[in-house]
Amino acid sequence: MLDIVVTDFGITSPIGISVPEFEKRMFAGDSGIIDLRGSLVGNNFPVAFGGVVDDTNIPPATELGLPLGLHTNGGRYLIHALQQILQRLPESVPIDALVQASPAGIYFDIVRDSLMHYDPDSFIWDELRAEWVVEIIAEKLKQRGHGSIDPENIISVNSACAAGSQAIGVAYHLLKSGRIKRCLVCAVDAGAWESQLMNFHLLHTLTTDDVPAHTASRPFSKSRSGFVKSEAAAVLLLETRAAAEERKAEILAQVCGYAFNSDAYRLTDGRDDNQCVVRAMEDAIADAGIEKTEIGYINAHGTSTVLNDRLETQAIKKVFGENAYQIPVSSLKSQIGHSTVAAGAVEAIACILMLLRQKITPTINLHDPDPDCDLDYVPEGSRDVAIDYILSNSFGFGGQNACLVLKKERN
C-alpha cells in the first residue's frame, strides 16, 4: 500500500497570512473575528461579525495574474497561499494533479449604492461564477517548470462545508491509485462580503448576538446562536512517500484515512440519528487501519450552531463510547469562524501543526458549556499532548460528511 504524505502547505487566514503567523496566533488562542459594521457593511446591516483576512500585504489581483472581476479576493488569497509553497519547491519537481475546493452557485448581490445603507428591497439576484483559478494555477506551474497537468487531473469539488476535506480525500485516492505521484490541493472561500452574509443570514445560521466580536464564535457554549462567516485559503502539497523521499523532501505528516458520505436528508440539517456522520468517522478510522483508541485528538467541525455542536457531540460518543470523554476535542472555528468550503483544508493544516508540535489548540469563548455538549473541548488554552493520530471532521449542507485521519510522521 502506498503511503500518502504532506510535504508543504501555505495559508491565508483571519489569524495570519503565513504559516508562522497562523501557527503562533492559533496556539495563542487569538481570535480573528471582527465587527464589520461601518467598514465592510452598513451600521444597520443585520450581520455584524466576520472572520476577515488582513490583505494589506497581499498584492492586488492584476499583479498576481488574475483577471479583474466582481469578486477577486478569493483568487488573491489562493495564489498567495500557493506562492508560499512555490518559494520552497524546486522548479524541476513535477505536479501531476490539482484538486480545488471552491464555492459556486447563486448568491444574493446588493446594488452598490445600498451597501452602507441596508434596505431589504434593494436585493437583486445575480448569478456569480465561482472563482475558478485552477487553470491560472496550472499555467503558473507550467511556466515554473512543474510540468503540464492533464485536464482529467484538474478537479474541482463543491460539497459545501465538507469540500476542503473532500478535496484532500480526492487527492489521497488519486495518489493511492498509483495514477499520480504528486498533487496540489487548493481550497478557498472569500465569502465575508454582504451578499454571502445575507445568504446565510436568511438561512438563520449566523449569530446576530450583541457581543464583543472576539466572543461571537463560541462552539459548544450554552449561549451559542450561530456561526461566524469567514474567509480563508489553504494549499497543501500531497505526495506518495516514495516521491517525497526521492527528492529528499521533509515529510510533515501522513494522510492515512479518509471517508465521505451523504445523509441525503435535508438541504441544511443533518440526520437526527447521526447515522451517516457516525459511519464517516468509523470508516475513516477503519481506512487508516487503526483502532479507535489510537485517536488522540479530534478536530471538531464545531460550527457554533445549536444543532451541529449537539449532534457532533452525540456522534463522537456513539463512535468512541465511554472513551469519548478521554479524547480532547476542539474547534478552530472558535478562533477564525467558518470559512465553509475552505474550512477542512485550513483545519488539516492546523492538525498537521498540532502533530508537529505535539500541542493542541483550544476552543475559545467556552465559558458556559451546554449540558448536552459535555466532552473535553480544551477550554483552558493550548495543551501539550502526545498524539500520533488526529481525526478531523467536516460536515456540509445537504448532509455531506468528510472525515480525515492524519498521522504523525516518525523521524
C-alpha positions as a printed NumPy array, in Angstrom:
array([[  0.   ,   0.   ,   0.   ],
       [  1.209,   3.491,  -0.841],
       [  1.759,   5.973,   1.989],
       [  0.396,   9.448,   1.207],
       [  2.244,  12.286,   2.879],
       [  2.055,  16.07 ,   3.182],
       [  5.316,  17.844,   2.407],
       [  4.308,  21.526,   2.408],
       [  1.421,  23.93 ,   2.815],
       [  0.544,  27.608,   2.612],
       [ -2.271,  29.561,   4.201],
       [ -4.189,  32.831,   4.111],
       [ -6.466,  33.272,   7.119],
       [ -8.009,  35.761,   9.562],
       [ -5.225,  34.998,  12.054],
       [ -2.317,  35.045,   9.647],
       [ -1.313,  35.167,   6.005],
       [  1.737,  32.961,   6.511],
       [  2.196,  29.631,   8.259],
       [  4.409,  31.026,  11.072],
       [  1.92 ,  33.805,  11.87 ],
       [ -1.035,  31.429,  11.681],
       [  0.708,  28.9  ,  13.934],
       [  1.691,  31.477,  16.544],
       [ -1.756,  33.023,  16.811],
       [ -3.544,  29.678,  16.635],
       [ -1.711,  28.242,  19.634],
       [ -2.083,  31.569,  21.462],
       [ -5.861,  31.247,  21.172],
       [ -6.235,  34.535,  19.316],
       [ -9.47 ,  35.481,  17.59 ],
       [ -9.625,  36.7  ,  14.002],
       [-13.276,  37.751,  14.243],
       [-14.002,  41.46 ,  13.779],
       [-17.019,  43.772,  13.81 ],
       [-17.827,  44.559,  10.183],
       [-20.288,  47.369,  10.749],
       [-19.348,  50.801,   9.481],
       [-16.494,  49.43 ,   7.372],
       [-17.362,  46.378,   5.294],
       [-21.115,  46.551,   5.884],
       [-23.542,  49.257,   6.912],
       [-24.214,  50.15 ,  10.526],
       [-27.717,  48.69 ,  10.271],
       [-26.714,  45.501,   8.446],
       [-28.18 ,  42.501,  10.333],
       [-24.927,  40.504,  10.467],
       [-22.228,  42.221,  12.499],
       [-19.327,  39.774,  12.536],
       [-16.909,  38.105,  10.144],
       [-13.517,  36.443,  10.039],
       [-11.707,  38.709,   7.599],
       [ -8.236,  38.395,   6.1  ],
       [ -5.969,  41.392,   6.567],
       [ -4.839,  41.617,   2.952],
       [ -2.73 ,  44.747,   3.321],
       [  0.388,  42.826,   2.358],
       [ -1.2  ,  40.712,  -0.393],
       [ -0.65 ,  42.102,  -3.913],
       [ -3.653,  43.222,  -5.978],
       [ -5.25 ,  40.784,  -8.404],
       [ -3.58 ,  42.169, -11.527],
       [ -0.096,  41.737, -10.046],
       [ -0.903,  38.093,  -9.326],
       [ -2.004,  37.463, -12.9  ],
       [ -5.711,  37.332, -12.089],
       [ -8.398,  38.937, -14.251],
       [-10.48 ,  41.683, -12.721],
       [-13.974,  40.584, -11.787],
       [-16.798,  41.144,  -9.375],
       [-15.038,  39.221,  -6.614],
       [-11.272,  38.785,  -6.92 ],
       [-10.206,  38.333,  -3.284],
       [-10.614,  34.562,  -3.401],
       [ -8.124,  34.308,  -6.235],
       [ -5.701,  36.637,  -4.451],
       [ -5.87 ,  34.642,  -1.246],
       [ -5.408,  31.33 ,  -3.03 ],
       [ -2.459,  32.48 ,  -5.147],
       [ -0.874,  33.99 ,  -2.025],
       [ -1.132,  30.637,  -0.22 ],
       [  0.236,  28.831,  -3.285],
       [  3.243,  31.134,  -3.559],
       [  4.291,  30.157,  -0.042],
       [  4.822,  26.632,  -1.37 ],
       [  6.359,  27.669,  -4.675],
       [  9.021,  29.674,  -2.851],
       [ 10.299,  26.402,  -1.395],
       [  9.541,  23.935,  -4.191],
       [ 12.391,  23.319,  -6.662],
       [ 11.321,  24.141, -10.207],
       [ 12.21 ,  20.683, -11.513],
       [  9.57 ,  18.952,  -9.356],
       [  6.541,  17.937, -11.487],
       [  2.987,  18.429, -10.217],
       [  0.659,  15.783, -11.63 ],
       [ -2.762,  16.966, -10.442],
       [ -4.736,  19.868,  -8.963],
       [ -7.786,  19.401,  -6.76 ],
       [ -9.653,  22.531,  -5.727],
       [-12.494,  23.206,  -3.306],
       [-14.261,  26.416,  -4.257],
       [-17.697,  27.987,  -3.832],
       [-20.203,  28.104,  -6.641],
       [-23.854,  28.746,  -7.246],
       [-26.344,  31.582,  -6.997],
       [-25.89 ,  34.217,  -4.33 ],
       [-27.561,  37.421,  -3.34 ],
       [-25.929,  40.578,  -4.589],
       [-26.544,  44.1  ,  -3.363],
       [-26.651,  47.152,  -5.55 ],
       [-23.64 ,  49.276,  -4.843],
       [-25.433,  52.34 ,  -3.534],
       [-27.078,  50.378,  -0.722],
       [-24.006,  48.638,   0.693],
       [-23.71 ,  51.029,   3.628],
       [-27.47 ,  51.574,   3.99 ],
       [-29.122,  48.186,   4.272],
       [-32.53 ,  48.016,   2.622],
       [-34.143,  44.58 ,   2.1  ],
       [-35.868,  45.84 ,  -1.042],
       [-32.509,  46.608,  -2.668],
       [-31.587,  42.964,  -3.224],
       [-31.35 ,  41.612,  -6.743],
       [-30.499,  38.124,  -7.944],
       [-27.16 ,  37.796,  -9.66 ],
       [-25.64 ,  34.536, -10.836],
       [-21.962,  34.623,  -9.963],
       [-19.442,  32.241, -11.363],
       [-17.138,  30.678,  -8.795],
       [-13.598,  31.93 ,  -8.64 ],
       [-12.139,  29.019, -10.549],
       [ -8.459,  29.843, -10.579],
       [ -7.195,  26.303, -11.107],
       [ -6.422,  26.991, -14.763],
       [ -4.38 ,  30.056, -13.785],
       [ -2.565,  27.971, -11.168],
       [ -1.906,  25.218, -13.694],
       [ -0.423,  27.759, -16.097],
       [  1.765,  29.237, -13.352],
       [  3.057,  25.756, -12.529],
       [  3.817,  25.082, -16.188],
       [  5.73 ,  28.355, -16.505],
       [  7.836,  27.392, -13.476],
       [  8.764,  24.046, -14.996],
       [  6.442,  21.869, -12.892],
       [  5.006,  20.201, -15.978],
       [  1.723,  20.295, -17.824],
       [ -1.222,  18.831, -15.919],
       [ -3.609,  16.627, -17.888],
       [ -7.167,  18.046, -17.985],
       [ -8.608,  14.974, -16.281],
       [ -6.302,  15.643, -13.329],
       [ -7.642,  19.169, -12.748],
       [-10.59 ,  18.576, -10.444],
       [-12.948,  20.952,  -8.662],
       [-15.244,  19.835,  -5.847],
       [-18.008,  21.643,  -4.014],
       [-19.593,  19.749,  -1.158],
       [-20.307,  22.861,   0.867],
       [-18.59 ,  22.871,   4.271],
       [-17.13 ,  19.397,   3.664],
       [-15.349,  20.444,   0.449],
       [-11.923,  21.254,   1.903],
       [-11.605,  17.827,   3.49 ],
       [-13.136,  16.13 ,   0.459],
       [-10.559,  17.785,  -1.819],
       [ -7.805,  16.271,   0.316],
       [ -9.621,  12.943,   0.165],
       [ -9.882,  13.062,  -3.632],
       [ -6.136,  13.747,  -3.865],
       [ -5.473,  10.953,  -1.368],
       [ -7.361,   8.47 ,  -3.537],
       [ -5.676,   9.678,  -6.742],
       [ -2.269,   9.158,  -5.175],
       [ -3.13 ,   5.776,  -3.646],
       [ -4.359,   4.572,  -7.037],
       [ -0.839,   4.964,  -8.404],
       [ -2.032,   7.244, -11.228],
       [ -0.036,  10.206,  -9.948],
       [  2.875,  10.911,  -7.614],
       [  2.237,  14.489,  -6.571],
       [ -0.867,  16.673,  -6.144],
       [ -1.685,  20.217,  -5.039],
       [ -4.889,  20.618,  -3.03 ],
       [ -6.355,  24.128,  -3.08 ],
       [ -9.304,  25.444,  -1.077],
       [-10.666,  28.971,  -0.923],
       [-13.651,  30.954,   0.22 ],
       [-13.635,  34.745,   0.303],
       [-17.26 ,  34.951,   1.32 ],
       [-17.24 ,  37.515,   4.135],
       [-18.975,  40.043,   1.884],
       [-22.516,  41.382,   2.143],
       [-24.21 ,  39.027,  -0.318],
       [-22.803,  35.869,   1.256],
       [-23.552,  37.104,   4.76 ],
       [-27.155,  37.832,   3.825],
       [-27.437,  34.448,   2.133],
       [-26.505,  32.604,   5.323],
       [-28.465,  35.048,   7.489],
       [-31.66 ,  34.184,   5.616],
       [-30.959,  30.521,   6.437],
       [-30.817,  31.517,  10.133],
       [-27.319,  30.084,  10.569],
       [-25.279,  33.182,  11.559],
       [-25.06 ,  34.709,  15.003],
       [-26.556,  38.164,  15.369],
       [-25.962,  38.486,  19.116],
       [-24.878,  41.808,  20.565],
       [-21.495,  40.707,  21.975],
       [-17.839,  41.698,  21.566],
       [-16.586,  40.474,  18.197],
       [-13.882,  38.185,  19.564],
       [-16.514,  36.26 ,  21.562],
       [-19.049,  35.89 ,  18.737],
       [-17.956,  32.361,  17.75 ],
       [-18.448,  30.104,  20.757],
       [-18.842,  26.424,  19.878],
       [-20.339,  24.099,  22.488],
       [-21.467,  27.025,  24.659],
       [-24.992,  27.129,  26.026],
       [-25.298,  30.701,  24.701],
       [-24.188,  29.906,  21.14 ],
       [-26.607,  31.081,  18.47 ],
       [-24.928,  30.53 ,  15.104],
       [-21.629,  30.577,  13.283],
       [-19.467,  33.465,  12.105],
       [-18.792,  33.514,   8.356],
       [-15.128,  33.876,   7.498],
       [-12.745,  33.734,   4.578],
       [ -9.538,  31.787,   4.054],
       [ -7.409,  29.919,   1.562],
       [ -5.217,  26.865,   2.014],
       [ -2.918,  24.915,  -0.296],
       [ -1.357,  21.558,   0.594],
       [  1.201,  19.517,  -1.34 ],
       [  0.496,  15.79 ,  -1.136],
       [  2.887,  13.146,  -2.466],
       [  3.466,   9.435,  -2.302],
       [  6.115,   8.666,   0.269],
       [  8.384,   7.282,  -2.463],
       [  8.122,  10.52 ,  -4.484],
       [  8.831,  12.641,  -1.42 ],
       [ 11.802,  10.546,  -0.365],
       [ 13.168,  10.519,  -3.907],
       [ 13.507,  14.308,  -3.849],
       [ 14.544,  14.291,  -0.151],
       [ 11.551,  16.418,   0.865],
       [ 10.694,  16.963,   4.512],
       [  7.623,  14.905,   5.381],
       [  5.31 ,  16.802,   7.73 ],
       [  2.547,  14.25 ,   8.282],
       [  0.749,  11.348,   6.667],
       [ -2.831,  11.276,   5.405],
       [ -3.753,   7.726,   6.336],
       [ -7.542,   7.619,   6.423],
       [-10.474,   9.187,   4.614],
       [-14.214,   8.662,   4.282],
       [-17.024,  10.587,   2.622],
       [-20.774,  10.003,   2.539],
       [-24.074,  11.851,   2.298],
       [-27.145,  11.837,   4.514],
       [-29.421,  12.604,   1.525],
       [-31.76 ,  14.078,   4.12 ],
       [-32.389,  17.848,   4.104],
       [-30.903,  20.931,   2.459],
       [-29.242,  22.251,   5.608],
       [-29.813,  19.88 ,   8.536],
       [-28.137,  16.554,   9.14 ],
       [-29.946,  13.415,  10.228],
       [-31.128,  13.453,  13.827],
       [-29.857,   9.909,  14.359],
       [-26.301,  10.804,  13.203],
       [-26.128,   7.562,  11.257],
       [-24.037,   8.868,   8.351],
       [-21.805,  11.111,  10.487],
       [-21.014,   8.132,  12.711],
       [-20.307,   5.974,   9.669],
       [-17.985,   8.6  ,   8.15 ],
       [-15.877,   8.756,  11.313],
       [-15.798,   4.992,  11.694],
       [-14.954,   4.432,   8.024],
       [-12.098,   6.959,   8.11 ],
       [-10.6  ,   5.242,  11.141],
       [-11.018,   1.837,   9.51 ],
       [ -9.4  ,   3.157,   6.332],
       [ -6.41 ,   4.219,   8.44 ],
       [ -6.115,   0.649,   9.707],
       [ -6.025,   1.685,  13.36 ],
       [ -8.111,   1.129,  16.479],
       [-10.448,   3.845,  17.71 ],
       [ -8.413,   4.052,  20.899],
       [ -5.432,   5.316,  18.887],
       [ -7.151,   8.609,  18.025],
       [ -5.514,  11.141,  20.346],
       [ -7.409,  14.283,  19.364],
       [-10.495,  15.24 ,  17.351],
       [-10.649,  18.417,  15.314],
       [-14.378,  19.086,  15.512],
       [-16.46 ,  20.606,  12.757],
       [-17.656,  22.693,  15.709],
       [-19.554,  25.451,  13.927],
       [-21.181,  27.114,  16.967],
       [-24.686,  26.366,  15.751],
       [-27.067,  24.847,  18.261],
       [-27.796,  21.791,  16.13 ],
       [-24.313,  20.952,  14.792],
       [-22.477,  21.058,  18.11 ],
       [-25.041,  18.884,  19.853],
       [-25.257,  16.318,  17.047],
       [-21.48 ,  16.146,  16.575],
       [-21.001,  15.586,  20.297],
       [-23.559,  12.78 ,  20.223],
       [-21.89 ,  11.212,  17.189],
       [-18.463,  11.242,  18.853],
       [-19.974,   9.449,  21.844],
       [-21.551,   6.834,  19.574],
       [-18.237,   6.184,  17.825],
       [-15.938,   6.152,  20.843],
       [-18.242,   5.121,  23.676],
       [-17.031,   5.95 ,  27.172],
       [-13.568,   6.645,  25.758],
       [-15.024,   9.775,  24.128],
       [-14.602,  11.571,  27.445],
       [-10.852,  10.858,  27.372],
       [-10.237,  12.36 ,  23.914],
       [ -9.645,  16.116,  23.674],
       [-11.876,  17.814,  21.106],
       [-11.654,  21.427,  19.972],
       [-12.932,  23.77 ,  17.293],
       [-10.644,  26.109,  15.359],
       [-13.798,  27.912,  14.215],
       [-13.973,  29.475,  17.673],
       [-10.882,  31.465,  16.621],
       [-11.328,  32.122,  12.913],
       [-15.005,  31.494,  12.186],
       [-16.297,  29.231,   9.45 ],
       [-14.667,  29.528,   6.017],
       [-17.148,  26.961,   4.657],
       [-15.629,  25.208,   1.602],
       [-12.079,  26.104,   2.708],
       [-12.539,  25.08 ,   6.345],
       [-11.498,  21.427,   6.062],
       [ -8.22 ,  22.26 ,   4.309],
       [ -7.416,  25.078,   6.739],
       [ -8.101,  22.753,   9.651],
       [ -5.985,  19.989,   8.104],
       [ -3.049,  22.409,   8.188],
       [ -3.876,  23.228,  11.81 ],
       [ -3.94 ,  19.499,  12.639],
       [ -0.564,  18.909,  10.99 ],
       [  0.916,  21.747,  13.043],
       [ -0.544,  20.108,  16.156],
       [  1.084,  16.796,  15.244],
       [  4.408,  18.528,  14.611],
       [  4.368,  20.5  ,  17.883],
       [  2.576,  17.833,  19.961],
       [  0.243,  20.536,  21.163],
       [ -3.493,  21.021,  20.605],
       [ -5.408,  24.249,  20.18 ],
       [ -8.263,  25.378,  22.432],
       [-11.922,  26.053,  21.954],
       [-12.013,  29.697,  22.996],
       [-15.049,  31.505,  24.452],
       [-16.302,  28.344,  26.154],
       [-17.368,  29.845,  29.487],
       [-20.9  ,  28.432,  29.754],
       [-20.825,  24.823,  28.49 ],
       [-24.012,  23.359,  27.073],
       [-25.019,  20.383,  29.267],
       [-25.616,  18.417,  26.055],
       [-22.009,  19.144,  24.994],
       [-20.042,  17.514,  27.79 ],
       [-16.773,  16.349,  26.227],
       [-13.274,  17.724,  26.796],
       [-13.263,  20.766,  24.489],
       [ -9.92 ,  22.171,  25.746],
       [-11.401,  25.463,  27.047],
       [ -8.397,  26.454,  29.137],
       [ -5.996,  27.194,  26.271],
       [ -3.491,  25.214,  24.2  ],
       [ -2.434,  21.947,  25.768],
       [  0.712,  19.862,  25.387],
       [ -0.19 ,  16.293,  24.471],
       [  1.363,  13.179,  22.971],
       [ -0.633,  12.345,  19.845],
       [  0.018,  10.038,  16.918],
       [ -3.358,  10.229,  15.143],
       [ -5.887,  13.031,  14.652],
       [ -9.438,  12.675,  13.377],
       [-10.648,  15.79 ,  11.543],
       [-14.389,  16.225,  10.873],
       [-16.11 ,  18.307,   8.181],
       [-19.886,  18.264,   7.706],
       [-21.591,  20.237,   4.942],
       [-25.063,  21.392,   3.986],
       [-27.061,  18.605,   2.447],
       [-25.612,  16.12 ,   4.923],
       [-22.226,  15.799,   3.22 ],
       [-19.747,  14.257,   5.638],
       [-15.975,  14.093,   5.147],
       [-13.528,  12.78 ,   7.731],
       [ -9.742,  12.573,   7.6  ],
       [ -7.227,  10.736,   9.752],
       [ -3.798,  12.366,   9.926],
       [ -0.738,  10.594,  11.327],
       [  2.37 ,  11.949,  12.985],
       [  5.493,  11.348,  10.938],
       [  8.131,   9.295,  12.736],
       [ 11.518,  10.971,  12.401]])
